[in-house]
Amino acid sequence: MTTKWHNISDTVFHYAGLHPDRLALVDGHRTFSYQALARLVGQAAVYLTNLGLKQGMPVGVAMSNSAEHIVLSLAALRVGAVLTELPTEMTDIEMAARVSRFGIVATFVDAGGPSSPAAVAVRVPRNWLEELGLLSGDARAVSPAEELRMIVLSSGSTGIPKGIVTTQAQRMARVAAWSALFHDRWSSADPGTLILPAPPSMSLFAQFLVNQLLMGGTIVLLPKFTMASDLVTAISTWRDVICPIVPGMARAFIESAKGKDLLFPNMRAMISGGLPLAGYEKLDLMKRVTPNIYEVYGSGGFGAVCHLRPVDIQDHGNSVGRPISAPGNEIELVGTDDKPVGPGIEGRLRCRGPNMSVGFYNPEDNARGAEHFADGWYYPGDVLQRDEAGYFYMRGREDDAFVAGELTVYPTEIEDVIMRHPDIAEAVIVGRPNKAGGIDLAGFIVGRNGLQHETVVAHCVATLPAAKRPRMIFYLDAMPRTGNGKLDRPALKEAAIRLGEKPAG
């Protein structure tokens, strides 16, 4: 797709002129045409300028998945503010830390959201859209998309979140990678309906929102559901939809698909992202949830890197797919000498091209962790291998790898094996320093159906070599999560040191 706009919000006004009555947003019982959405975004842009906000000012939005959230975010982009999507579930302390770290001058939260020390701190009432009706006009920044920026936060799953500066032009350029995945199945000629099951505080969902706006399609906003069955019911009311999900949702859908029938027989595409699923999980999704399952592997600093189509899952399900071909982008696996490595050899992923972000908001973050920018390349911090056919296989994150004995251990390969037991809902492996100065493997497990420790030990003995079996196991009701819903691995590393041991046998 060729980008025609200088501002992401221009898409709304374009389709308001082309298809004024086309459905743009659905939020529960509330529906908004493109014409109505354009009017609200223009009014909200005036509202923001009346608050003193203008181009270049960082603005944080920490709101639920609502029409108010989408209108505010689009208005922030329209006036040229530096939009920073924040997690909805934060403490006052976490909000204050982000305001300070990223220079945020204004925050917008739901009525029950965290307090904020920002100069402008607004709790958005549910009738806010009606209040906008008192305003008129528009307040669009005149700068090109290359000069308009946003901050994409990392999940915080490897420590303190980093802020990646991305231009609106780069965000829009990434749509080409998705066009390469779906071809005519998702385009401006046939945009279909996008189900957004979570707010755009996670980069995956934010990108899908932008994709659908550029294509002029309908976006259905779903609230947060406590029960997976309620999420299934909400999605099932729509036909021929495109639905991005994260692994936790995928596993909940597999667990919900108890009968012989497909859970979502009428879905155009379900796309899993955020973290790779195990090969057997992708097969389970195809057999029990929808045959139209895709997986996309990417990162906040580049967007989609690899994709795996339904036709590839049977033979290459353990891979994250092949690199996505998009104009001007380069994707490589390199050794420690930064020279490309061949098939079967582990290498660090690096990317460059029009999709690549500018860099970190805080320059010191470039030296904090394996994710960094160097010499015109972006290194997400992941280690992969490729096979002769060009499929990439995830080995793990450099930051998570550790040496245990003579082995370099990537936790995901062990976690995938452990989670094949039907009564293990989730498993995480971390390294725990031992008294001899080495590293022991510690496992955290969320079980179900009355899982017994002896069963876990027997499963590990039967499926893992001795060097890759956890020396101790801790049982949790649920894994700790960051505000974005991703696994809080640093918290588990600390817990492994703090908690008493339970030998794994």
C-alpha positions in Angstrom: 0.0 0.0 0.0 1.3 3.5 -0.9 0.9 5.9 1.9 -1.2 8.9 0.8 -1.3 10.9 4.1 1.0 13.1 6.1 -0.7 12.4 9.3 -2.2 9.1 10.5 -5.4 10.9 11.4 -5.8 12.1 7.8 -7.1 8.6 7.0 -10.2 9.2 9.0 -11.0 12.4 7.1 -10.2 10.8 3.8 -12.7 8.0 4.3 -15.2 10.5 5.8 -15.2 12.2 2.4 -15.1 9.0 0.4 -17.5 6.9 2.4 -19.1 9.1 5.0 -21.6 6.6 6.3 -19.2 3.6 6.4 -18.9 2.2 9.9 -15.6 3.2 11.5 -15.9 2.3 15.2 -18.0 0.0 17.3 -17.8 0.3 21.1 -20.5 -1.8 22.7 -23.9 -0.3 21.8 -22.2 2.9 20.4 -21.4 3.1 16.7 -19.5 5.8 14.8 -19.4 6.4 11.0 -16.2 7.7 9.4 -18.0 11.1 9.1 -18.9 11.1 12.8 -15.4 10.0 13.8 -13.7 12.7 11.7 -15.9 15.3 13.4 -14.9 14.0 16.9 -11.2 13.8 16.1 -11.3 17.4 14.8 -13.1 18.6 17.9 -10.7 16.7 20.1 -7.7 18.3 18.4 -9.2 21.7 19.2 -9.7 20.5 22.8 -6.1 19.5 23.1 -4.8 22.8 21.7 -7.1 24.6 24.2 -5.2 22.7 26.9 -2.0 24.2 25.5 -0.7 21.1 23.8 1.1 21.4 20.5 3.5 19.6 18.2 6.5 17.9 19.9 4.9 17.6 23.3 4.8 14.1 24.8 1.3 13.1 25.7 0.5 9.9 27.5 -2.8 8.0 27.1 -3.6 5.2 29.6 -7.2 4.3 28.9 -9.4 1.2 28.4 -10.3 0.0 24.9 -12.9 2.7 24.2 -14.0 5.2 21.6 -12.8 7.9 23.9 -9.3 6.4 23.8 -9.2 6.1 20.0 -10.5 9.7 19.5 -8.0 11.1 22.0 -5.0 9.2 20.5 -6.0 10.3 16.9 -6.4 13.9 18.1 -2.9 13.8 19.7 -1.4 12.5 16.5 -3.4 15.2 14.6 -2.0 18.1 16.5 1.5 16.6 16.2 1.9 15.7 19.9 4.3 12.8 20.7 1.7 10.1 21.5 2.8 7.6 24.1 0.4 4.8 24.7 0.6 3.7 28.3 -0.6 0.5 30.1 -4.1 0.8 31.6 -3.1 -1.1 34.7 -0.5 1.0 36.5 0.0 2.2 40.0 0.5 5.9 40.8 4.2 5.2 41.2 4.5 3.5 37.8 2.6 6.4 36.2 5.0 9.0 37.8 8.0 7.0 36.7 6.8 7.1 33.1 5.9 10.7 33.2 9.4 11.5 34.4 11.3 9.2 32.2 9.6 10.2 28.9 9.0 13.9 29.6 5.3 13.5 29.4 3.5 16.9 29.8 -0.1 15.6 29.7 -1.8 12.4 30.7 -5.3 11.1 30.0 -6.7 8.3 32.0 -10.1 6.7 32.7 -12.1 8.0 35.7 -10.6 5.3 37.9 -7.1 5.5 36.5 -3.9 6.3 38.3 -2.9 9.7 39.5 -0.4 11.6 37.4 2.2 14.3 38.2 2.0 15.6 34.6 1.4 19.4 34.2 -1.9 18.5 32.5 -3.6 15.5 34.1 -7.1 14.7 32.9 -9.5 12.0 34.0 -11.7 11.5 31.0 -15.4 11.1 31.9 -17.6 8.7 30.0 -19.6 11.6 28.5 -16.5 13.3 27.2 -17.5 12.8 23.6 -20.7 14.6 24.2 -18.8 17.5 25.8 -16.7 17.8 22.6 -19.9 18.8 20.8 -19.5 22.3 22.3 -16.3 22.7 20.2 -16.0 23.2 16.4 -13.2 23.2 13.8 -9.9 21.4 13.6 -6.3 21.8 14.7 -4.1 19.8 12.4 -0.3 20.1 12.5 1.1 21.1 9.1 4.4 19.2 9.4 5.0 16.1 7.2 4.7 12.6 8.8 8.5 12.3 8.9 8.6 15.1 11.5 5.7 13.8 13.6 6.7 11.4 16.3 5.4 9.0 18.8 7.0 6.9 21.6 6.5 3.2 21.5 7.1 1.6 24.9 8.7 -1.8 25.3 6.6 -4.2 27.3 8.8 -4.0 30.3 9.1 -7.8 30.3 12.9 -7.5 30.5 13.1 -4.7 33.0 12.3 -0.9 33.0 10.4 0.0 29.8 12.3 1.6 27.0 10.8 4.3 24.8 11.4 3.9 21.1 10.9 7.0 19.0 8.9 6.3 15.9 7.7 8.7 13.3 4.1 8.6 11.9 5.7 7.9 8.5 7.4 4.8 9.8 4.3 3.6 11.5 2.4 4.0 8.2 5.2 2.4 6.2 4.8 -0.8 8.2 1.4 -1.4 6.7 3.2 -2.7 3.6 4.5 -5.7 5.6 0.9 -6.7 6.5 -0.2 -6.3 2.9 2.5 -8.8 1.9 1.1 -11.3 4.4 -2.5 -11.1 3.3 -2.4 -9.8 -0.3 -6.0 -9.1 -1.4 -7.5 -10.7 1.8 -6.9 -7.4 3.7 -6.7 -4.3 1.6 -8.5 -0.9 1.1 -10.6 -2.7 -1.5 -11.7 -5.3 1.1 -10.8 -4.1 4.6 -13.3 -6.3 6.4 -13.9 -5.8 10.1 -11.0 -5.7 12.7 -11.7 -7.0 16.2 -9.4 -5.2 18.6 -9.5 -7.3 21.8 -7.2 -5.1 23.8 -6.3 -1.4 23.9 -3.5 0.0 21.6 -1.1 0.3 24.6 0.6 -2.8 23.2 2.4 -2.2 19.9 0.8 -5.1 18.1 -2.7 -3.8 18.7 -1.7 -0.2 17.9 -0.3 -1.3 14.6 -3.4 -3.2 13.7 -5.4 -0.1 14.5 -3.3 2.0 12.1 -3.5 -0.7 9.4 -7.3 -0.7 9.5 -7.6 3.0 9.5 -5.3 3.2 6.4 -7.5 0.6 4.7 -10.8 2.4 5.7 -12.3 -0.6 7.5 -14.5 -1.1 10.6 -12.9 -1.4 14.0 -14.7 -3.3 16.8 -13.4 -2.4 20.3 -13.8 -5.1 23.0 -13.7 -4.5 26.7 -11.5 -6.5 29.0 -13.2 -9.8 29.9 -12.5 -11.8 33.1 -13.7 -15.0 31.6 -12.4 -16.4 28.3 -15.9 -17.6 27.4 -17.1 -14.0 27.4 -14.4 -13.0 24.9 -15.3 -16.0 22.7 -18.9 -15.0 22.8 -18.1 -11.4 21.9 -15.9 -12.4 18.9 -18.4 -15.0 17.7 -21.1 -12.3 17.1 -19.1 -11.1 14.1 -18.4 -12.8 10.8 -15.5 -12.6 8.4 -13.3 -10.7 10.9 -9.6 -10.1 11.3 -8.5 -10.6 15.0 -5.0 -10.1 16.4 -4.3 -12.0 19.6 -1.4 -12.6 22.0 -0.3 -16.1 23.2 -2.4 -15.9 26.4 -5.6 -15.4 24.3 -4.5 -18.2 22.0 -4.2 -20.7 24.9 -7.5 -19.6 26.3 -9.2 -20.2 23.0 -7.6 -23.7 22.7 -8.9 -24.5 26.2 -12.3 -23.2 25.3 -12.6 -25.3 22.2 -13.8 -28.5 23.8 -16.3 -29.7 21.2 -15.8 -31.1 17.7 -16.7 -27.9 16.0 -14.3 -25.0 15.3 -14.5 -22.3 17.8 -14.5 -19.6 15.1 -15.6 -21.2 11.8 -16.3 -17.8 10.1 -13.1 -15.9 10.9 -11.2 -14.4 8.0 -7.9 -14.4 9.9 -6.6 -14.8 13.4 -3.1 -13.4 13.8 -1.0 -14.3 16.9 1.8 -11.9 17.8 3.7 -10.5 20.8 5.6 -13.8 21.5 5.9 -16.9 19.4 3.7 -19.9 20.1 5.0 -23.4 20.1 4.4 -25.5 17.0 1.9 -27.8 18.7 -0.1 -24.8 19.9 -0.4 -23.5 16.3 -1.6 -26.9 15.2 -4.1 -26.9 18.0 -5.4 -23.5 16.9 -5.8 -24.7 13.3 -7.7 -27.8 14.3 -9.9 -26.5 17.1 -10.1 -22.7 16.8 -9.8 -21.5 13.2 -8.0 -22.9 10.1 -7.1 -19.3 9.2 -4.4 -18.8 11.8 -1.3 -16.7 11.1 1.7 -15.9 13.3 3.7 -12.7 13.0 7.0 -12.1 14.7 8.1 -8.5 15.1 9.3 -5.8 17.5 8.4 -2.3 18.5 11.4 -0.8 16.7 10.7 -2.3 13.3 7.2 -3.8 13.2 6.6 -7.1 11.5 9.8 -9.1 10.7 8.6 -12.6 9.9 5.2 -14.2 9.1 3.9 -17.7 9.1 0.8 -18.5 7.0 -1.7 -21.3 7.6 -0.2 -23.3 4.7 3.2 -23.2 6.4 2.2 -24.3 9.9 1.9 -28.1 9.2 5.6 -28.4 8.1 7.2 -25.4 9.7 5.0 -24.8 12.8 8.1 -24.5 15.1 9.4 -21.6 13.1 8.3 -17.9 13.3 8.1 -17.9 9.5 10.1 -16.3 6.7 11.2 -12.7 6.7 8.6 -10.3 5.2 9.6 -8.8 1.9 8.8 -5.1 2.0 10.3 -2.3 -0.2 13.7 -1.1 1.1 13.8 -3.3 4.2 16.7 -5.6 5.1 16.6 -8.5 7.6 19.6 -10.5 8.6 21.0 -12.9 11.2 24.6 -12.1 12.1 27.3 -13.4 14.4 29.2 -11.5 17.1 31.3 -10.0 14.4 28.2 -8.6 12.7 28.8 -10.8 9.6 25.8 -12.8 8.2 25.6 -16.4 9.3 24.5 -19.4 7.3 21.7 -21.9 7.7 21.7 -23.8 11.0 23.9 -21.3 12.8 22.6 -19.1 15.6 22.7 -15.4 14.9 21.5 -12.1 16.3 18.6 -10.6 14.3 19.1 -7.1 12.9 16.9 -5.0 10.6 17.0 -1.7 8.7 14.9 0.2 6.2 11.9 2.5 6.0 10.2 0.6 8.8 13.0 1.1 11.4 12.4 3.5 14.2 14.5 6.6 14.9 16.1 5.3 18.2 15.5 5.5 21.9 14.0 8.5 23.6 16.6 8.2 26.4 20.0 7.6 24.7 21.3 5.7 27.7 18.8 2.9 26.9 20.8 2.0 23.9 23.4 0.5 26.2 20.8 -1.1 28.5 20.1 -4.7 27.3 20.6 -6.5 24.1 18.0 -4.4 22.2 19.9 -1.5 20.5 20.5 0.6 17.4 24.0 0.7 15.9 25.5 1.7 12.5 22.1 2.2 10.9 20.7 -1.2 12.1 18.2 -2.1 14.7 19.0 -5.1 16.9 15.8 -6.3 18.7 17.9 -8.5 21.0 16.7 -11.9 19.7 18.8 -14.9 18.7 17.4 -17.1 15.8 18.4 -19.7 13.3 17.3 -20.2 9.7 16.9 -23.3 7.8 17.8 -24.0 4.1 14.2 -23.0 3.1 14.6 -19.6 4.7 12.4 -20.2 7.8 13.5 -18.5 11.0 13.5 -20.4 14.3 13.5 -18.5 17.6 16.2 -19.5 20.1 15.5 -16.9 22.6 16.4 -13.4 23.8 20.0 -12.5 24.5 18.9 -10.9 27.8 17.2 -14.1 29.0 19.9 -16.5 28.0 22.3 -17.9 30.7 25.0 -20.4 31.0 24.3 -23.5 33.1 27.2 -25.8 33.3 28.5 -26.0 29.7 25.2 -25.1 28.1 23.9 -21.8 26.9 20.2 -22.1 27.9 17.4 -20.2 26.2 14.4 -20.6 28.5 11.7 -20.8 25.7 13.0 -24.1 24.4 12.6 -25.7 27.8 9.3 -24.0 28.5 7.8 -25.2 25.3 8.6 -28.9 26.2 7.2 -28.6 29.8 4.0 -27.0 28.6 3.2 -30.0 26.4 1.8 -31.6 29.5 -2.0 -31.1 29.4 -2.2 -30.1 33.1 0.5 -27.4 32.8 -1.1 -24.1 31.8 2.1 -22.1 31.8 5.7 -22.6 32.6 8.7 -20.2 32.9 12.3 -21.1 33.3 14.8 -18.6 34.9 18.4 -18.9 36.0 19.1 -18.9 39.8 22.6 -18.4 41.1 23.9 -21.3 43.3 26.4 -21.4 46.1 29.1 -22.8 43.8 29.0 -19.7 41.7 27.1 -21.3 38.8 23.5 -21.1 37.6 20.7 -23.6 38.4 17.5 -23.8 36.4 14.4 -22.7 38.3 10.9 -23.4 37.0 7.7 -21.6 37.7 4.5 -23.4 36.9 0.8 -22.6 36.7 -1.1 -25.9 36.9 -4.7 -27.1 36.4 -6.8 -30.1 37.2 -5.1 -30.8 40.5 -1.6 -31.0 39.0 0.8 -32.8 41.4 4.5 -32.1 41.9 5.4 -35.8 41.2 3.7 -35.6 37.9 5.7 -32.5 36.9 9.0 -34.3 37.9 8.1 -37.4 35.9 7.2 -35.3 32.9 10.5 -33.4 33.0 12.5 -36.6 33.4 10.7 -38.2 30.4 11.0 -35.2 28.1 14.1 -33.2 29.0 17.8 -34.1 29.1 19.2 -34.0 32.6 21.1 -30.7 31.9 17.9 -28.9 31.0 15.7 -30.1 33.8 14.8 -27.5 36.5 16.6 -28.1 39.8 13.7 -26.4 41.7 10.1 -25.7 40.9 7.7 -23.1 42.3 4.0 -23.2 41.8 1.9 -20.1 41.2 -1.8 -19.4 40.7 -0.8 -17.0 38.0 2.3 -15.6 36.4 3.2 -11.9 37.2 2.5 -9.6 34.3 3.6 -6.1 33.3 1.1 -3.4 32.7 0.9 -4.4 29.1 0.0 -8.0 30.0 3.4 -9.5 29.1 5.2 -11.9 31.4 7.3 -10.1 34.0 10.4 -12.3 33.8 12.6 -10.0 36.0 10.1 -10.5 38.8 10.4 -14.3 38.5 14.2 -14.1 38.5 14.0 -12.1 41.8 11.4 -14.6 43.2 13.6 -17.6 42.4 16.3 -16.1 44.6 13.9 -15.0 47.3 11.7 -18.0 47.7 12.6 -21.3 49.4 13.5 -24.2 47.2 11.4 -27.1 46.4 13.6 -29.7 44.7 12.4 -30.9 41.4 13.9 -34.4 41.8 
